[in-house]
Amino acid sequence: MRHGVVASLLPLCALGLLGAAPAPRGPAPVPLPARMADTGGGTQLIIAQAPDTRSTTGTVTWWDLRNGAWTQAGSAPARFGANGLVEGDSRKQGTRTTPTGLYDLPFGFGTRAAPAGTGISYRAVKESSWWCQDNASSSYNRWTDPLPEDCRATEAEHLSAYGGQYAYGLVVGFNYHRPVRNRGAGIFLHVNGKGATAGCVSVPEDSMRRILRWVVPGKGPHIALGTSSGVTGISRY
């Protein structure tokens, strides 16, 4: 090759105009559910994750287990309790904190009709529908319709009074199956209100509709609530 030809190529190489060999690709990132200690044993999982325990915002993602691999089916911005998050086993009622942990999803509910395609059991909120939070009641941490005599209205949530937030919701199985008094009642995944929640997790209305259509009871859906790291880190659950 003539000297002049080589010389003309050198500036092009120096400027990167001839391109460079593609950088080798590293291993694909491990999906978040695959890094968790437990996902509930089913093939559907919702993950509500905040940066840390002081956070009132974060992300909700939902996942399917297909052929042994977790695939993300959707995501949405999320809101948490006004006072952040706390380990579920040590939570105290009335603290406006979101309990971390892994829980099942007993049923859906709403002031509006279930979105078309909803498969999970869905209860219509009526004027007579309440969630009892009275520690002295035999209906503690239960949907009641109507309000029972041993549950004070001042210690219960009148569900129809929250037409926007409870347009669509899913009950989170926190403290539900074997209720511990004073630990907390009425933890839901529901539609956003004006700001942080009293302990629930909330997402935009369209996302809540998508989640209700996605959940399949026969696939053992669960929800994990936690932080990016630390003692309440999602990977612990």
C-alpha positions in Angstrom: 0.0 0.0 0.0 1.3 3.5 -0.8 2.4 5.6 2.1 -0.1 8.4 1.2 -3.1 6.0 1.5 -2.1 4.8 5.0 -1.6 8.4 6.1 -5.1 9.3 4.9 -6.7 6.6 7.0 -5.0 7.5 10.3 -7.0 10.6 11.0 -10.3 8.8 10.3 -9.3 6.1 12.9 -8.3 8.7 15.4 -11.7 10.4 15.0 -13.6 7.1 15.4 -15.2 7.4 12.0 -14.3 3.9 11.0 -16.2 2.5 14.0 -15.0 0.2 16.7 -15.6 -3.4 17.6 -18.8 -3.7 19.8 -18.1 -4.1 23.5 -18.7 -7.5 24.8 -22.1 -7.9 26.5 -22.2 -8.9 30.2 -24.7 -11.4 31.7 -28.3 -10.3 31.6 -29.5 -8.8 35.0 -31.2 -11.3 37.3 -34.9 -10.5 37.6 -35.9 -9.0 41.0 -38.2 -12.0 41.9 -35.3 -14.4 41.3 -33.2 -12.6 43.9 -35.9 -13.0 46.6 -35.8 -15.6 49.4 -39.5 -16.5 48.8 -42.1 -15.5 46.2 -45.1 -17.3 47.7 -44.9 -20.5 45.6 -47.1 -19.2 42.8 -46.4 -18.0 39.3 -47.6 -14.4 39.8 -46.0 -11.8 42.0 -46.5 -8.1 42.7 -43.5 -6.2 44.1 -44.0 -2.8 45.8 -40.6 -1.4 46.4 -39.5 1.9 48.0 -35.9 3.2 48.1 -35.7 3.1 51.9 -38.0 3.1 55.0 -38.4 6.9 55.0 -39.8 6.9 51.5 -43.4 7.6 50.6 -42.9 6.9 46.9 -41.5 4.0 44.9 -42.5 1.5 42.2 -45.0 -1.4 41.8 -44.1 -4.1 39.3 -45.9 -7.3 38.5 -44.3 -10.5 37.3 -45.2 -13.8 35.7 -43.1 -17.0 36.1 -42.9 -18.6 32.7 -40.9 -21.7 31.9 -38.9 -21.2 35.1 -38.0 -17.5 34.4 -39.6 -14.4 35.8 -40.9 -11.9 33.2 -42.1 -8.4 34.1 -45.7 -7.9 33.0 -46.1 -4.2 34.0 -45.0 -1.4 36.3 -46.4 1.8 37.8 -45.3 4.6 40.2 -46.4 3.9 43.7 -47.1 5.7 47.0 -46.6 4.3 50.5 -47.5 5.3 54.0 -47.1 8.9 55.1 -44.5 7.7 57.7 -42.7 5.3 55.4 -42.3 1.6 55.8 -41.7 -0.7 58.7 -41.2 -4.5 59.2 -44.7 -6.0 59.2 -44.1 -8.2 62.3 -43.4 -5.2 64.4 -45.8 -2.7 63.0 -48.2 -0.8 65.3 -51.7 0.2 64.3 -52.3 3.9 63.6 -48.6 4.7 62.7 -49.4 5.4 59.0 -46.6 3.1 58.0 -46.7 0.5 55.2 -45.9 -3.1 56.5 -43.1 -4.9 54.7 -43.3 -8.6 54.0 -44.7 -11.2 51.6 -48.5 -11.6 51.6 -51.3 -13.2 49.7 -54.2 -11.4 48.0 -57.5 -12.6 49.5 -59.9 -10.7 47.2 -60.5 -7.6 45.2 -63.1 -4.9 45.8 -64.3 -1.5 44.6 -66.9 1.2 44.4 -66.9 0.6 40.7 -67.7 -2.6 38.8 -64.8 -5.0 38.3 -62.8 -4.3 35.1 -63.7 -6.6 32.3 -61.6 -9.8 32.5 -61.2 -9.7 36.3 -60.8 -13.2 37.6 -60.2 -12.7 41.3 -63.1 -12.7 43.7 -64.4 -9.1 43.7 -66.8 -7.4 46.2 -68.9 -4.4 45.3 -68.6 -1.6 47.9 -72.0 -0.5 49.0 -73.2 2.2 51.5 -73.3 -0.5 54.1 -69.7 -1.8 53.5 -67.1 -1.2 56.3 -63.6 -2.5 57.2 -63.5 -3.1 60.9 -60.4 -1.8 62.7 -61.7 -2.0 66.3 -59.3 -4.1 68.3 -62.1 -5.1 70.7 -64.3 -6.5 67.9 -64.7 -10.1 66.8 -64.6 -8.6 63.2 -61.2 -7.0 63.6 -59.4 -6.6 60.3 -62.4 -7.8 58.3 -64.8 -6.6 55.7 -68.2 -6.2 57.3 -71.6 -5.5 55.6 -73.3 -4.1 57.6 -71.2 -2.8 60.5 -71.6 -5.3 63.4 -72.7 -4.1 66.8 -69.3 -4.9 68.5 -67.4 -2.7 66.0 -67.5 1.0 66.7 -67.9 3.2 63.6 -65.2 5.5 64.9 -62.9 2.5 64.8 -63.8 1.4 61.3 -63.4 2.6 57.7 -66.6 3.4 55.8 -65.4 2.1 52.4 -68.0 4.0 50.3 -66.6 7.3 51.7 -63.5 6.8 49.6 -65.0 6.5 46.1 -61.9 7.6 44.3 -59.2 5.6 46.2 -61.4 2.5 46.5 -62.7 2.7 43.0 -60.6 -0.5 42.6 -58.5 -2.4 45.2 -57.0 -5.6 46.3 -56.9 -6.7 49.9 -53.3 -7.4 51.1 -53.1 -10.4 53.5 -51.2 -8.5 56.1 -52.4 -9.5 59.6 -55.5 -11.0 57.9 -55.6 -14.7 58.5 -54.6 -14.7 62.1 -55.1 -11.1 63.2 -52.8 -9.8 66.0 -54.6 -7.0 67.8 -53.0 -3.5 67.6 -50.8 -4.6 64.6 -53.0 -3.0 62.0 -56.0 -3.5 59.8 -57.2 -2.6 56.3 -54.0 -2.7 54.2 -54.8 -2.6 50.5 -53.4 -2.0 47.1 -55.7 0.7 45.7 -56.0 3.8 43.5 -54.0 6.9 44.3 -55.5 9.7 46.4 -54.0 13.1 46.8 -50.7 12.0 48.4 -49.1 9.4 50.7 -51.4 6.8 52.2 -52.3 5.8 55.8 -50.3 2.6 55.3 -51.6 1.1 52.1 -49.9 1.1 48.7 -51.5 3.1 45.9 -51.0 3.3 42.1 -52.7 5.2 39.3 -56.2 4.1 38.5 -55.4 2.7 35.1 -52.6 0.6 36.6 -55.0 -0.7 39.2 -57.4 -1.8 36.5 -54.6 -3.6 34.7 -53.5 -5.4 37.8 -57.0 -6.6 38.5 -57.3 -8.0 35.0 -53.9 -9.6 35.2 -54.3 -11.4 38.6 -55.3 -15.1 38.2 -56.2 -16.8 41.5 -55.2 -20.2 40.3 -51.6 -18.9 39.8 -51.1 -18.2 43.5 -50.5 -14.5 43.3 -48.7 -12.7 46.2 -47.5 -9.2 46.9 -44.1 -8.4 48.4 -43.6 -5.0 50.1 -40.2 -3.7 51.0 -37.2 -1.5 50.3 -34.2 -1.7 48.0 -31.9 -2.9 50.7 -31.4 -3.3 54.5 -33.5 -5.3 57.0 -36.7 -4.5 55.0 -35.1 -5.2 51.7 -37.3 -7.0 49.1 -34.7 -9.8 48.7 -35.2 -10.9 52.3 -38.8 -11.9 51.6 
